[in-house]
Amino acid sequence: MAEARRRLRSSTVVLGGMGVVAAALTSCGSDPDRRCVDRDSYDSVYGYKVVADKNCKSSTSGSSAAGKGGRTTTRKTDAAWYYDADVSHGRADSGTFSKSEAVDRGGFGCSGSGSGGG
C-alpha cells in the first residue's frame, strides 16, 4: 500500500513539473498583449487613446465625419499597435510600439533583461 502511494506521488510530481515546463515554453512564443492607439492623442498623464483595431490594419487610415454643410470629411488617424501597455479608461500607457522589444521583456521563463518602453 505504501509503495502504491509513493508511486502516485512521484507521478503527480512528474506531471506537475511537465506542466510548468510547457507553460514556460509557450509563454515565450506567444504574442505580447497589444492595443491599437492613436499616436497623435498622447497625454503625458493618461497616455494614448485606444482606438478600434481596424485602424491598425493599415499604417494610416481615415475616419469620416460629417463636416460643415453635411459634407463628409476625412480625418487621418495615426494608428499603431502599442504593446504591453497599462490600459485604463480607454487610455494606454507604459508600453512600447516595438513588438520585438515587448517580446524581449519576456514572461515567465523568457530570457531578456527587460527594458522600459515609451
Number of C-alpha atoms within 10 A of each C-alpha: 5 7 8 8 10 11 11 11 12 11 12 12 12 10 11 12 12 12 12 12 11 11 13 15 14 13 16 18 12 11 13 21 14 19 26 21 28 23 17 11 16 15 12 8 8 16 22 25 22 23 17 12 14 10 21 20 13 11 11 12 16 14 11 12 12 10 10 8 6 8 10 12 13 13 11 13 19 17 27 22 21 27 26 23 22 12 17 12 8 12 21 25 23 16 22 19 19 15 16 12 19 24 22 17 18 19 18 12 14 17 12 12 8 14 12 10 16 12
